Amino acid sequence: MKDLEKENLQLKTTIEKLKKDNQKKLKTISSLNTIAVSLTNFKDVSSILREILINIQDVVDSDGGTIYLTDGKKLSFKHIINKSLKIEHYDCDNNEKVWNFLDINKSNENLVAVNCALSKEIISINDIYNSSKYDFSGTKKFDKKIGYRSVSMLVVPMLLADNTLVGVLQLINKLDENDKIISFAKEDEELAQSLASQASVAIDKYRQEKLLIQQSKLAAMGEMIDAVAHQWKQPLNIVNIIASKIKMYINMNIPITDETLVELSDEVIVQIKHLTNTIDEFRLFLRPNRKKQKINIHKMVSSVINLLKNELVKHNVEVEIIGNDKLEILIIENEFQHIFINIINNAKDAFLDKNKLISKKIIIDVKENIDNIIITIDDNAGGIPNNIIDSIFQANVTTKEKGTGIGLYMSTQIVEKNNGTLSVENTKDGTKFTIKLIKEFFK
């Protein structure tokens, strides 16, 4: 009887342990799914790295964690968190000054992070003070200075599906239920590798989007330079005519009255003012202002129209702004201008195939309701083909023969970053784009 009771007790203990293990596994799976979803929502590398470090330390019960990212042939320090020391340091993605970096080459393979980067394999160490394979002098120096004891370490390569190295994840001091330092298990390696892969995909996606933004800016810059060149032609021609006129007076010995000189001078001043205004608008558009400011929507759109004026006039395209001329939004102006430049330019290009139209018109309507600020851009250029309208905001989708498909993709990214939506629909005569912004975020 006693043996049966003993067996029952052991069985009960085993079942309880299995229950705990299953609960932990279910919690881990749930955490992995949550992390995967959350990583797609971040728009900068620092936030991605912070999210991955905090979560991976929770999942594998690690006290400390560090992430290095590849920067050419270097591993650049990006983020470190240590729970017990309450330390968090990071190198901002836009900060040129790197706190620490390691050259990825054979001469540095005694450094565990570099070795991991070179081999692209997981490295697990039970106690770094008993390891002779790697140089941990820097870690030991840190321990002595802070009063810490680094013991177990897990170093994981951050790889994409094609085995491209994105960075290195370094975890320190695995903790048991009683906060005692133990070695990292095989299960920890698998979890860390899974999370490192998720982080790699998120970081690569961010880098690709950043590249697209740069390409979009270069494309917009080219269009703006072309627009400025067109706008400068007429005033420069007028100044040239005035100069030729003065030269003709001199060559033909025709007396120039003071009244004529004043008249010609005034005309030159008018044209120079026009040139100056154009270049000022261009400089404002290109200036890398990263601060959000309260901007009047009507004035911002008018500025864009002024930049594109000559091209619009050249193709007989009329742009009209209607609606509430008092509405303001808190935005990065030159970034938001890209949206209107892209959409207006797209409409202008669509009009090129519609030369029979008597009136080529774009109407921009600014209005609001209780919850939203709504801006519509409506044209009568015939609309977007039905077979691509549902995918028009995807990268590399374009209706133009030589288009890149970047403009509208970046436009929707900018709107979404400002807590809004950008949608499109075909109307009876053309296309209507609608920007909807939540008023709560602009108070």
Contacts in CASP RR format, 6 or more apart in sequence:
PFRMAT RR
TARGET T0000
AUTHOR 0000-0000-0000
METHOD contacts of the structure
MODEL  1
MKDLEKENLQLKTTIEKLKKDNQKKLKTISSLNTIAVSLTNFKDVSSILR
EILINIQDVVDSDGGTIYLTDGKKLSFKHIINKSLKIEHYDCDNNEKVWN
FLDINKSNENLVAVNCALSKEIISINDIYNSSKYDFSGTKKFDKKIGYRS
VSMLVVPMLLADNTLVGVLQLINKLDENDKIISFAKEDEELAQSLASQAS
VAIDKYRQEKLLIQQSKLAAMGEMIDAVAHQWKQPLNIVNIIASKIKMYI
NMNIPITDETLVELSDEVIVQIKHLTNTIDEFRLFLRPNRKKQKINIHKM
VSSVINLLKNELVKHNVEVEIIGNDKLEILIIENEFQHIFINIINNAKDA
FLDKNKLISKKIIIDVKENIDNIIITIDDNAGGIPNNIIDSIFQANVTTK
EKGTGIGLYMSTQIVEKNNGTLSVENTKDGTKFTIKLIKEFFK
28 59 0 8 1.000
28 191 0 8 1.000
31 55 0 8 1.000
31 58 0 8 1.000
31 59 0 8 1.000
32 59 0 8 1.000
32 191 0 8 1.000
32 194 0 8 1.000
32 195 0 8 1.000
32 198 0 8 1.000
35 51 0 8 1.000
35 52 0 8 1.000
35 55 0 8 1.000
35 195 0 8 1.000
35 198 0 8 1.000
36 198 0 8 1.000
38 51 0 8 1.000
39 48 0 8 1.000
39 51 0 8 1.000
39 52 0 8 1.000
39 198 0 8 1.000
39 199 0 8 1.000
39 201 0 8 1.000
39 202 0 8 1.000
40 202 0 8 1.000
40 205 0 8 1.000
42 48 0 8 1.000
42 51 0 8 1.000
42 202 0 8 1.000
42 206 0 8 1.000
43 206 0 8 1.000
43 417 0 8 1.000
44 93 0 8 1.000
44 206 0 8 1.000
45 69 0 8 1.000
45 78 0 8 1.000
45 93 0 8 1.000
45 203 0 8 1.000
45 206 0 8 1.000
46 78 0 8 1.000
46 79 0 8 1.000
46 90 0 8 1.000
46 92 0 8 1.000
46 93 0 8 1.000
48 199 0 8 1.000
48 202 0 8 1.000
48 203 0 8 1.000
48 206 0 8 1.000
49 67 0 8 1.000
49 69 0 8 1.000
49 78 0 8 1.000
49 79 0 8 1.000
49 90 0 8 1.000
49 199 0 8 1.000
49 203 0 8 1.000
50 79 0 8 1.000
50 81 0 8 1.000
50 88 0 8 1.000
50 90 0 8 1.000
52 67 0 8 1.000
52 169 0 8 1.000
52 195 0 8 1.000
52 196 0 8 1.000
52 198 0 8 1.000
52 199 0 8 1.000
52 202 0 8 1.000
53 65 0 8 1.000
53 67 0 8 1.000
53 79 0 8 1.000
53 80 0 8 1.000
53 81 0 8 1.000
54 81 0 8 1.000
55 195 0 8 1.000
56 62 0 8 1.000
56 65 0 8 1.000
56 169 0 8 1.000
56 171 0 8 1.000
56 191 0 8 1.000
56 192 0 8 1.000
56 195 0 8 1.000
56 196 0 8 1.000
57 63 0 8 1.000
57 64 0 8 1.000
57 65 0 8 1.000
57 81 0 8 1.000
57 83 0 8 1.000
57 171 0 8 1.000
59 191 0 8 1.000
59 195 0 8 1.000
60 154 0 8 1.000
60 171 0 8 1.000
60 174 0 8 1.000
60 184 0 8 1.000
60 188 0 8 1.000
60 191 0 8 1.000
60 192 0 8 1.000
61 174 0 8 1.000
61 175 0 8 1.000
61 176 0 8 1.000
62 154 0 8 1.000
62 171 0 8 1.000
62 172 0 8 1.000
62 173 0 8 1.000
62 174 0 8 1.000
62 175 0 8 1.000
62 184 0 8 1.000
63 82 0 8 1.000
63 83 0 8 1.000
63 84 0 8 1.000
63 172 0 8 1.000
63 173 0 8 1.000
63 174 0 8 1.000
63 175 0 8 1.000
63 181 0 8 1.000
64 80 0 8 1.000
64 81 0 8 1.000
64 82 0 8 1.000
64 83 0 8 1.000
64 171 0 8 1.000
64 172 0 8 1.000
64 173 0 8 1.000
65 80 0 8 1.000
65 81 0 8 1.000
65 82 0 8 1.000
65 169 0 8 1.000
65 170 0 8 1.000
65 171 0 8 1.000
65 172 0 8 1.000
66 77 0 8 1.000
66 79 0 8 1.000
66 80 0 8 1.000
66 169 0 8 1.000
66 170 0 8 1.000
66 172 0 8 1.000
67 78 0 8 1.000
67 79 0 8 1.000
67 80 0 8 1.000
67 158 0 8 1.000
67 167 0 8 1.000
67 168 0 8 1.000
67 169 0 8 1.000
67 170 0 8 1.000
67 199 0 8 1.000
68 75 0 8 1.000
68 76 0 8 1.000
68 77 0 8 1.000
68 78 0 8 1.000
68 102 0 8 1.000
68 113 0 8 1.000
68 117 0 8 1.000
68 167 0 8 1.000
68 168 0 8 1.000
68 170 0 8 1.000
69 75 0 8 1.000
69 76 0 8 1.000
69 78 0 8 1.000
69 158 0 8 1.000
69 166 0 8 1.000
69 167 0 8 1.000
69 203 0 8 1.000
70 76 0 8 1.000
70 104 0 8 1.000
70 117 0 8 1.000
70 165 0 8 1.000
70 166 0 8 1.000
70 167 0 8 1.000
71 98 0 8 1.000
71 101 0 8 1.000
73 103 0 8 1.000
73 104 0 8 1.000
73 105 0 8 1.000
74 101 0 8 1.000
74 102 0 8 1.000
74 103 0 8 1.000
74 104 0 8 1.000
75 101 0 8 1.000
75 102 0 8 1.000
75 104 0 8 1.000
75 113 0 8 1.000
75 114 0 8 1.000
75 117 0 8 1.000
75 167 0 8 1.000
75 168 0 8 1.000
76 91 0 8 1.000
76 98 0 8 1.000
76 100 0 8 1.000
76 101 0 8 1.000
77 91 0 8 1.000
77 98 0 8 1.000
77 99 0 8 1.000
77 100 0 8 1.000
77 101 0 8 1.000
78 90 0 8 1.000
78 91 0 8 1.000
78 93 0 8 1.000
79 88 0 8 1.000
79 89 0 8 1.000
79 90 0 8 1.000
79 91 0 8 1.000
80 87 0 8 1.000
80 88 0 8 1.000
80 89 0 8 1.000
80 90 0 8 1.000
81 87 0 8 1.000
81 88 0 8 1.000
82 88 0 8 1.000
82 148 0 8 1.000
82 172 0 8 1.000
84 148 0 8 1.000
85 146 0 8 1.000
85 148 0 8 1.000
89 99 0 8 1.000
91 97 0 8 1.000
91 98 0 8 1.000
91 99 0 8 1.000
102 108 0 8 1.000
102 111 0 8 1.000
102 113 0 8 1.000
102 114 0 8 1.000
103 114 0 8 1.000
104 114 0 8 1.000
104 117 0 8 1.000
104 118 0 8 1.000
105 114 0 8 1.000
106 118 0 8 1.000
108 114 0 8 1.000
109 115 0 8 1.000
109 118 0 8 1.000
110 133 0 8 1.000
110 134 0 8 1.000
110 135 0 8 1.000
111 134 0 8 1.000
111 135 0 8 1.000
112 123 0 8 1.000
112 125 0 8 1.000
112 134 0 8 1.000
112 136 0 8 1.000
112 153 0 8 1.000
112 155 0 8 1.000
112 170 0 8 1.000
113 155 0 8 1.000
113 168 0 8 1.000
113 170 0 8 1.000
115 123 0 8 1.000
115 134 0 8 1.000
115 155 0 8 1.000
116 122 0 8 1.000
116 123 0 8 1.000
116 155 0 8 1.000
116 156 0 8 1.000
116 157 0 8 1.000
116 168 0 8 1.000
117 157 0 8 1.000
117 165 0 8 1.000
117 167 0 8 1.000
117 168 0 8 1.000
119 157 0 8 1.000
120 157 0 8 1.000
120 159 0 8 1.000
120 163 0 8 1.000
120 165 0 8 1.000
121 157 0 8 1.000
122 154 0 8 1.000
122 155 0 8 1.000
122 156 0 8 1.000
122 157 0 8 1.000
122 189 0 8 1.000
122 192 0 8 1.000
122 193 0 8 1.000
123 153 0 8 1.000
123 154 0 8 1.000
123 155 0 8 1.000
124 152 0 8 1.000
124 153 0 8 1.000
124 154 0 8 1.000
124 155 0 8 1.000
124 183 0 8 1.000
124 184 0 8 1.000
124 189 0 8 1.000
125 131 0 8 1.000
125 134 0 8 1.000
125 152 0 8 1.000
125 153 0 8 1.000
125 154 0 8 1.000
125 155 0 8 1.000
126 151 0 8 1.000
126 152 0 8 1.000
126 183 0 8 1.000
127 151 0 8 1.000
127 152 0 8 1.000
128 134 0 8 1.000
128 136 0 8 1.000
128 139 0 8 1.000
128 140 0 8 1.000
128 150 0 8 1.000
128 151 0 8 1.000
128 152 0 8 1.000
128 153 0 8 1.000
129 136 0 8 1.000
129 140 0 8 1.000
129 150 0 8 1.000
129 151 0 8 1.000
136 150 0 8 1.000
139 150 0 8 1.000
140 150 0 8 1.000
142 148 0 8 1.000
142 150 0 8 1.000
143 149 0 8 1.000
143 150 0 8 1.000
149 181 0 8 1.000
150 172 0 8 1.000
150 173 0 8 1.000
151 172 0 8 1.000
151 173 0 8 1.000
151 181 0 8 1.000
152 172 0 8 1.000
152 173 0 8 1.000
152 174 0 8 1.000
152 181 0 8 1.000
152 182 0 8 1.000
152 183 0 8 1.000
152 184 0 8 1.000
153 170 0 8 1.000
153 171 0 8 1.000
153 172 0 8 1.000
153 173 0 8 1.000
153 184 0 8 1.000
154 170 0 8 1.000
154 171 0 8 1.000
154 174 0 8 1.000
154 184 0 8 1.000
154 188 0 8 1.000
154 189 0 8 1.000
154 192 0 8 1.000
155 168 0 8 1.000
155 169 0 8 1.000
155 170 0 8 1.000
155 171 0 8 1.000
156 168 0 8 1.000
156 169 0 8 1.000
156 170 0 8 1.000
156 171 0 8 1.000
156 189 0 8 1.000
156 192 0 8 1.000
156 193 0 8 1.000
156 196 0 8 1.000
157 165 0 8 1.000
157 167 0 8 1.000
157 168 0 8 1.000
157 169 0 8 1.000
157 196 0 8 1.000
158 165 0 8 1.000
158 166 0 8 1.000
158 167 0 8 1.000
158 168 0 8 1.000
158 169 0 8 1.000
158 196 0 8 1.000
158 197 0 8 1.000
158 199 0 8 1.000
158 200 0 8 1.000
158 203 0 8 1.000
159 165 0 8 1.000
159 166 0 8 1.000
159 196 0 8 1.000
159 197 0 8 1.000
159 200 0 8 1.000
160 166 0 8 1.000
160 197 0 8 1.000
160 200 0 8 1.000
160 201 0 8 1.000
160 204 0 8 1.000
164 204 0 8 1.000
166 199 0 8 1.000
166 200 0 8 1.000
166 203 0 8 1.000
166 204 0 8 1.000
167 200 0 8 1.000
169 192 0 8 1.000
169 195 0 8 1.000
169 196 0 8 1.000
169 199 0 8 1.000
171 184 0 8 1.000
171 188 0 8 1.000
171 192 0 8 1.000
173 181 0 8 1.000
174 181 0 8 1.000
174 182 0 8 1.000
174 183 0 8 1.000
174 184 0 8 1.000
174 185 0 8 1.000
174 188 0 8 1.000
175 181 0 8 1.000
175 182 0 8 1.000
176 182 0 8 1.000
184 192 0 8 1.000
209 413 0 8 1.000
212 395 0 8 1.000
212 406 0 8 1.000
212 409 0 8 1.000
212 410 0 8 1.000
213 410 0 8 1.000
213 413 0 8 1.000
215 404 0 8 1.000
215 406 0 8 1.000
216 338 0 8 1.000
216 406 0 8 1.000
216 407 0 8 1.000
216 409 0 8 1.000
216 410 0 8 1.000
217 338 0 8 1.000
219 404 0 8 1.000
219 406 0 8 1.000
219 407 0 8 1.000
220 338 0 8 1.000
220 341 0 8 1.000
220 342 0 8 1.000
220 407 0 8 1.000
221 286 0 8 1.000
223 341 0 8 1.000
223 345 0 8 1.000
224 282 0 8 1.000
224 285 0 8 1.000
224 286 0 8 1.000
224 307 0 8 1.000
224 341 0 8 1.000
225 282 0 8 1.000
226 311 0 8 1.000
227 307 0 8 1.000
227 308 0 8 1.000
227 309 0 8 1.000
227 310 0 8 1.000
227 311 0 8 1.000
228 278 0 8 1.000
228 279 0 8 1.000
228 282 0 8 1.000
228 307 0 8 1.000
230 310 0 8 1.000
230 311 0 8 1.000
230 314 0 8 1.000
231 274 0 8 1.000
231 278 0 8 1.000
231 307 0 8 1.000
231 309 0 8 1.000
231 310 0 8 1.000
232 275 0 8 1.000
232 278 0 8 1.000
233 310 0 8 1.000
234 310 0 8 1.000
235 271 0 8 1.000
235 272 0 8 1.000
235 274 0 8 1.000
235 275 0 8 1.000
236 271 0 8 1.000
236 275 0 8 1.000
238 267 0 8 1.000
238 271 0 8 1.000
239 268 0 8 1.000
239 271 0 8 1.000
239 272 0 8 1.000
242 264 0 8 1.000
242 267 0 8 1.000
242 268 0 8 1.000
245 264 0 8 1.000
246 256 0 8 1.000
246 264 0 8 1.000
248 254 0 8 1.000
249 255 0 8 1.000
249 256 0 8 1.000
277 306 0 8 1.000
278 306 0 8 1.000
278 307 0 8 1.000
281 303 0 8 1.000
281 306 0 8 1.000
281 307 0 8 1.000
282 307 0 8 1.000
284 303 0 8 1.000
284 333 0 8 1.000
284 334 0 8 1.000
285 303 0 8 1.000
285 307 0 8 1.000
285 334 0 8 1.000
285 337 0 8 1.000
286 334 0 8 1.000
287 334 0 8 1.000
288 334 0 8 1.000
289 332 0 8 1.000
289 333 0 8 1.000
289 334 0 8 1.000
290 332 0 8 1.000
291 332 0 8 1.000
292 330 0 8 1.000
292 331 0 8 1.000
292 332 0 8 1.000
293 330 0 8 1.000
293 331 0 8 1.000
293 332 0 8 1.000
293 333 0 8 1.000
294 328 0 8 1.000
294 329 0 8 1.000
294 330 0 8 1.000
295 328 0 8 1.000
295 329 0 8 1.000
295 330 0 8 1.000
295 331 0 8 1.000
295 333 0 8 1.000
295 336 0 8 1.000
296 325 0 8 1.000
296 326 0 8 1.000
296 327 0 8 1.000
296 328 0 8 1.000
297 324 0 8 1.000
297 327 0 8 1.000
297 328 0 8 1.000
297 329 0 8 1.000
297 366 0 8 1.000
297 373 0 8 1.000
297 375 0 8 1.000
298 321 0 8 1.000
298 325 0 8 1.000
298 327 0 8 1.000
298 366 0 8 1.000
300 333 0 8 1.000
300 336 0 8 1.000
300 337 0 8 1.000
300 340 0 8 1.000
301 321 0 8 1.000
301 340 0 8 1.000
301 364 0 8 1.000
301 366 0 8 1.000
302 321 0 8 1.000
303 337 0 8 1.000
304 337 0 8 1.000
304 340 0 8 1.000
304 341 0 8 1.000
304 344 0 8 1.000
305 312 0 8 1.000
305 319 0 8 1.000
305 321 0 8 1.000
305 344 0 8 1.000
307 341 0 8 1.000
308 341 0 8 1.000
308 344 0 8 1.000
308 345 0 8 1.000
308 348 0 8 1.000
311 348 0 8 1.000
312 318 0 8 1.000
312 319 0 8 1.000
312 344 0 8 1.000
312 348 0 8 1.000
315 348 0 8 1.000
315 351 0 8 1.000
315 352 0 8 1.000
315 360 0 8 1.000
316 360 0 8 1.000
317 347 0 8 1.000
317 348 0 8 1.000
317 351 0 8 1.000
317 360 0 8 1.000
317 361 0 8 1.000
317 362 0 8 1.000
318 359 0 8 1.000
318 360 0 8 1.000
318 361 0 8 1.000
318 362 0 8 1.000
319 344 0 8 1.000
319 361 0 8 1.000
319 362 0 8 1.000
319 363 0 8 1.000
319 364 0 8 1.000
320 361 0 8 1.000
320 362 0 8 1.000
320 363 0 8 1.000
320 364 0 8 1.000
321 364 0 8 1.000
321 366 0 8 1.000
322 363 0 8 1.000
322 364 0 8 1.000
322 365 0 8 1.000
322 366 0 8 1.000
323 365 0 8 1.000
323 366 0 8 1.000
323 367 0 8 1.000
324 366 0 8 1.000
324 367 0 8 1.000
324 368 0 8 1.000
325 366 0 8 1.000
327 366 0 8 1.000
327 368 0 8 1.000
327 373 0 8 1.000
328 442 0 8 1.000
329 336 0 8 1.000
329 373 0 8 1.000
329 418 0 8 1.000
329 437 0 8 1.000
329 442 0 8 1.000
330 441 0 8 1.000
330 442 0 8 1.000
331 418 0 8 1.000
335 414 0 8 1.000
336 414 0 8 1.000
336 418 0 8 1.000
338 407 0 8 1.000
338 410 0 8 1.000
338 411 0 8 1.000
338 414 0 8 1.000
339 411 0 8 1.000
339 414 0 8 1.000
339 415 0 8 1.000
339 422 0 8 1.000
339 435 0 8 1.000
340 364 0 8 1.000
340 377 0 8 1.000
342 407 0 8 1.000
342 408 0 8 1.000
342 410 0 8 1.000
342 411 0 8 1.000
343 377 0 8 1.000
343 408 0 8 1.000
343 411 0 8 1.000
343 433 0 8 1.000
344 362 0 8 1.000
344 377 0 8 1.000
346 399 0 8 1.000
346 400 0 8 1.000
346 408 0 8 1.000
347 362 0 8 1.000
347 377 0 8 1.000
347 379 0 8 1.000
347 381 0 8 1.000
347 431 0 8 1.000
349 400 0 8 1.000
350 379 0 8 1.000
350 381 0 8 1.000
350 382 0 8 1.000
350 383 0 8 1.000
350 399 0 8 1.000
350 431 0 8 1.000
351 357 0 8 1.000
351 360 0 8 1.000
351 379 0 8 1.000
351 381 0 8 1.000
354 360 0 8 1.000
354 381 0 8 1.000
354 382 0 8 1.000
357 380 0 8 1.000
357 381 0 8 1.000
359 380 0 8 1.000
360 380 0 8 1.000
360 381 0 8 1.000
361 379 0 8 1.000
361 380 0 8 1.000
362 377 0 8 1.000
362 378 0 8 1.000
362 379 0 8 1.000
363 376 0 8 1.000
363 377 0 8 1.000
363 378 0 8 1.000
363 379 0 8 1.000
364 375 0 8 1.000
364 376 0 8 1.000
364 377 0 8 1.000
364 378 0 8 1.000
365 374 0 8 1.000
365 375 0 8 1.000
365 376 0 8 1.000
365 378 0 8 1.000
366 373 0 8 1.000
366 374 0 8 1.000
366 375 0 8 1.000
367 373 0 8 1.000
367 374 0 8 1.000
367 375 0 8 1.000
368 374 0 8 1.000
368 439 0 8 1.000
370 439 0 8 1.000
371 438 0 8 1.000
371 439 0 8 1.000
371 440 0 8 1.000
372 436 0 8 1.000
372 437 0 8 1.000
372 438 0 8 1.000
372 439 0 8 1.000
373 436 0 8 1.000
373 437 0 8 1.000
373 439 0 8 1.000
373 442 0 8 1.000
374 434 0 8 1.000
374 435 0 8 1.000
374 436 0 8 1.000
374 437 0 8 1.000
375 434 0 8 1.000
375 435 0 8 1.000
375 437 0 8 1.000
376 432 0 8 1.000
376 433 0 8 1.000
376 434 0 8 1.000
376 435 0 8 1.000
377 432 0 8 1.000
377 433 0 8 1.000
377 435 0 8 1.000
378 427 0 8 1.000
378 430 0 8 1.000
378 431 0 8 1.000
378 432 0 8 1.000
378 433 0 8 1.000
379 430 0 8 1.000
379 431 0 8 1.000
379 432 0 8 1.000
380 429 0 8 1.000
380 430 0 8 1.000
381 430 0 8 1.000
381 431 0 8 1.000
382 426 0 8 1.000
382 429 0 8 1.000
382 430 0 8 1.000
382 431 0 8 1.000
383 426 0 8 1.000
383 427 0 8 1.000
383 430 0 8 1.000
383 431 0 8 1.000
384 392 0 8 1.000
384 399 0 8 1.000
384 424 0 8 1.000
384 426 0 8 1.000
384 431 0 8 1.000
385 399 0 8 1.000
386 426 0 8 1.000
388 397 0 8 1.000
388 399 0 8 1.000
389 424 0 8 1.000
389 425 0 8 1.000
389 426 0 8 1.000
391 397 0 8 1.000
392 399 0 8 1.000
392 408 0 8 1.000
392 424 0 8 1.000
393 408 0 8 1.000
393 409 0 8 1.000
393 411 0 8 1.000
393 412 0 8 1.000
393 422 0 8 1.000
393 424 0 8 1.000
394 409 0 8 1.000
395 405 0 8 1.000
395 406 0 8 1.000
395 409 0 8 1.000
396 404 0 8 1.000
396 405 0 8 1.000
396 406 0 8 1.000
396 409 0 8 1.000
397 405 0 8 1.000
397 408 0 8 1.000
397 409 0 8 1.000
398 404 0 8 1.000
398 405 0 8 1.000
411 422 0 8 1.000
412 422 0 8 1.000
415 421 0 8 1.000
415 422 0 8 1.000
415 435 0 8 1.000
415 437 0 8 1.000
416 422 0 8 1.000
418 437 0 8 1.000
418 441 0 8 1.000
419 437 0 8 1.000
419 438 0 8 1.000
419 441 0 8 1.000
420 435 0 8 1.000
420 436 0 8 1.000
420 437 0 8 1.000
420 438 0 8 1.000
421 434 0 8 1.000
421 435 0 8 1.000
421 436 0 8 1.000
422 433 0 8 1.000
422 434 0 8 1.000
422 435 0 8 1.000
422 436 0 8 1.000
423 433 0 8 1.000
423 434 0 8 1.000
423 436 0 8 1.000
424 431 0 8 1.000
424 432 0 8 1.000
424 433 0 8 1.000
424 434 0 8 1.000
425 431 0 8 1.000
425 432 0 8 1.000
425 434 0 8 1.000
426 432 0 8 1.000
END
